[in-house]
């Protein structure tokens, strides 16, 4: 079985949203800064609820923030 990964564009989106810090995003979505760090590094796949909260924080559809691939 091959490994599938959930990737994201969070780092780029933060930069494009007035250089939002990891802490600012974490506060907006109700997680720790360390969670945002882990997401950006690809070490953590978010719950569906968190994925939607992050997409909402950027006012984007889920598929413009997250992607699924091998």
C-alpha positions in Angstrom: 0.0 0.0 0.0 1.4 3.4 -1.0 1.5 6.3 1.4 -1.0 9.1 0.6 -0.4 12.6 2.0 -2.6 15.5 2.7 -0.7 18.6 1.6 -1.5 22.2 2.0 -0.7 25.8 0.9 -1.0 27.3 4.4 2.5 28.9 4.5 1.9 30.6 1.1 -1.6 31.7 2.1 -0.4 33.2 5.4 2.2 35.2 3.5 -0.4 36.4 1.0 -2.8 37.4 3.8 -0.7 40.4 5.1 2.1 38.1 6.3 -0.2 36.5 8.9 1.9 34.8 11.6 1.5 31.2 12.6 0.3 32.4 16.0 -2.4 34.6 14.4 -3.7 31.7 12.3 -3.6 29.4 15.3 -5.6 31.9 17.4 -8.2 32.3 14.5 -8.8 28.5 14.2 -8.4 27.6 17.9 -5.2 25.5 17.9 -1.7 26.0 19.1 1.1 27.5 17.0 2.8 24.1 17.2 -0.1 22.6 15.3 0.2 25.1 12.5 4.0 24.4 12.4 3.3 20.6 12.1 0.7 21.2 9.4 3.0 23.4 7.3 5.8 20.8 7.6 3.5 18.0 6.5 3.9 16.2 9.8 0.2 16.3 10.7 -3.0 15.9 8.8 -5.8 18.0 10.2 -9.2 16.8 11.2 -11.9 17.6 8.7 -13.3 20.2 11.1 -9.9 21.9 11.5 -9.3 21.8 7.7 -12.6 23.7 7.2 -11.8 26.2 9.9 -8.5 27.0 8.3 -10.1 27.3 4.8 -12.7 29.6 6.4 -9.9 31.7 8.0 -8.6 32.4 4.5 -12.1 32.8 3.0 -11.3 30.0 0.5 -12.8 26.7 -0.4 -11.2 23.6 1.2 -9.6 22.4 -2.0 -7.7 25.7 -2.5 -6.0 25.2 0.9 -5.6 21.4 1.0 -4.8 18.8 -1.6 -4.5 15.0 -1.5 -1.8 13.1 -3.4 0.9 10.5 -3.2 
